[in-house]
């Protein structure tokens, strides 16, 4: 077997479809993962927060070729130019249902199921000519796409339900966090008739996308990759701050609820855990606090770093601009990382665009050595 992918989420599907587009046959690839359906985990999280539309735009699709994007596909299906017009002004956001249908189509057309193996990987080791996965191999080319390393839960609210877990809404709700999931939960709870308290450390940023648009451009990415290690880490820390999109769709319901005294924000004093002063006694607490951060929170990556003494900076694994691990990549072998753990190479690595960035670089190396 020539190639292996460790992980079975959206980034893994993007990598697999990209390899297949490069005419790498299913028999040359093995996908190790815990979910045969690559949308399974993401689907539950999106459903839990009642997400209706993607934050990404037309380019946020899993097909290996850039064109056609999701806006073109929807325009053809609806026989309407509106999705294309919305794309011109960066206002197009596909529905979650459309994205999931698209992902299912990519899964079927790529032959994903032919290569998938249900196995939770615990160890990856480098050899002279490649890599072993739990002792199996060697594989000349390996891409690790294990996704987010688990939900982040606030210590101050041990009984809180996480936003990305299925839940309903009580009459009084406190939402911890201030990012996209939190903002979605504010509106969900208000629509359900609840009174809502938003507990946040700071005022959230307002960004249309997960990261500012320049980081998706060649020029912006080149500037980021040319920066010093400390500046790059500082950029990633800043980008990790809570944000959600601007616009009346978010602001109008909150203004109305504030006027009705059904919504208020609470910022704990510095050093306080936030459990006191927010009026949370007898209130349902929802933790919209995202995911655990850093390679140390991922047991597989932490073991890989320790076993091979890989370079790291703070909570990130140091990667080459093409998302490969420099110390374990050479003319005969490739170790790539995709998804959130690849932010050192691409700051928006946890987006579909970021997954495809790593996937295309991986395909170039695989196809060059065939």
Secondary structure, DSSP 8 states (H G I E B T S, - for coil): --EEEE--SHHHHHHHHHHHHTT--GGGEEEEES-SSTTHHHHHHHHHTT--B-SS-TT---SSSSSS-HHHHHHHHHT-SHHHHHHHTT----BHHHHHHHHHHHHHHHTHHHHEEE-----EEEETTEEEETTEEEESEEEE------B---GGGTT-EETTS-----SEEEEE--SHHHHHHHHHHHHTT-EEEEE-SS--EE-SSSS-GGGGSHHHHHHHHHS-HHHHHHHHHHHTS-EE--SHHHHHHHHHHHHTT-EEEE---TT--SSSSS--TT-EEEE---B--SGGGSHHHHHHHHHHT--EETTEE---TTSB-GGG--SS-EEEE-SGGGTTT-TTTTSHHHHHHHHHHHHHHHHHT-
